[in-house]
Amino acid sequence: MDTTALRVLIVDDDAATRFVYQQVLEVLGLSLYEAASGDEAIRVLSHDAPDLVVLDMLLPGVPGTEVLSHIYRAPHLARTRVLIITAHHSWANLPLRAGDRILYKPVSPRSMRQAAQDVLQLPPAL
């Protein structure tokens, strides 16, 4: 499968965290881009439909819960998968669509890559 056609939006307000996530996921050959706030994420998602959104929940402006709600309500995002990465276990009962996942920090690079592969239904990496 050509993974370069798969697009991932990384949404986190911390530039260093976005950089680490990009480094972890780039080995899967995905096309990666980013948003630094919930407002920016919703602007991007209003006209774009990535295959996966890696989402932090504590964002400036619009919180991650609203970004998630936007993804789940927008018809053009019906196939967009979500991988939430957070340090807060208070999101454990957040209702997610089938196939979406939550990972709790600290997250190892291996578990993050595996979760992205699972959510995107990619074959195992060699």
N, C-alpha and C positions, 0 to 999 in steps of 0.2 A: 504494500500500500504506500502511495506517495503521500507522506505526511506534510510536505511543504505546502500542500493546498489547504491544510487545516490551520485555522487562525485562532489565536488565544489572546484575549484581553486580560492583562494583569491589572487589578485595581487595588492599590494600596497607597496610603499617603506618605509612606517612608521610601525615599529614593533608594536607599541601600537595600531594603527588602525587595523592592521591585527588581533591582539589579541581580540579587541572589536568585530570585525565582526565574529570571531570564536565563541565568547561567545553568540552572538545574534543568530547565525544560528545553533549552536549545539543542541538547544532545538527541532529543527525539525528532529533530528536524522540523519543528513546528514554526509557523510564522507568528512572531510575538510582537505585540504592541501594548501600550500601557495608558492608564489614567491615574491621576494622582489624588482624585477626590470623587465622592459620590456624584456631585454635580457634573463633573467631566465625564464620568462613566455613563450617566444617563444621556448626556448630549451625544456621545459616541453611539450608544446603543439605540438611540432614536432613529438612526439612519443606517446602522450597520448590524450585521448578525454574525458575530464570531461563533466558532464551533464550541468554544469553552471560555468561560469567564472564571478566572482565579480571583476570589473576592475576599477582601478583609471586611470585617463587620463594623469596626470603629473607624469611621472616616469623617473628615471635616465636611461641614455642610450637610448634604444628604447622607444619612447613615446607610450602612450595608443592607439593612432590612428593607429600605425603600428601593435600593438598586435591585435586590432580589425580587421584590414585588413587581417592579417594572418589567424585569425579564419574564416573570411568570404570566403577566397580563398581556404583553405585546405579542400579537399573532406572528409577526415576522421572527420572533425569538423562540418559537415553540420547540425548535430542535437544538437550541443553545443549551449546553450542559453547564453546570456550575460546580466549582470546587471551592468551598469556603475554607479558609485557613485562618484560625483565630486562637488566641490564648485563653479565651473565656468559655468555660464549659456551660455557661448560662444559655448558650445557643443549642444545647443538646436536643431539645424537643422542638426545634424549628421545623415546621413542615416543609419537606423538600419533595421535588418531583422524583419519580423513579429514576435511578441512575446518578443523581446528584449526590455529593458527599461533603462531609465536614471532616477536616483534619485539625487536631489541636496542637499548638506549639508547645514545645519545640518539635519541629518536623524535620526528619532526616531527608537529605536529597533523594535517597532511594525510595522512601515511602511517598514523597511528593511525586516523583516520576511515575511510580506504580499507580498511584491514585489517578493521575492524569491519563495514563494508558487505559486504566479501567473505565473511567468516565467517558473517554473518547472511543472505547472499544477497539483499541489498537492491539495488534499481535504483540507478544512479549518481545522485548528488545534482545538482540543477539549479544 
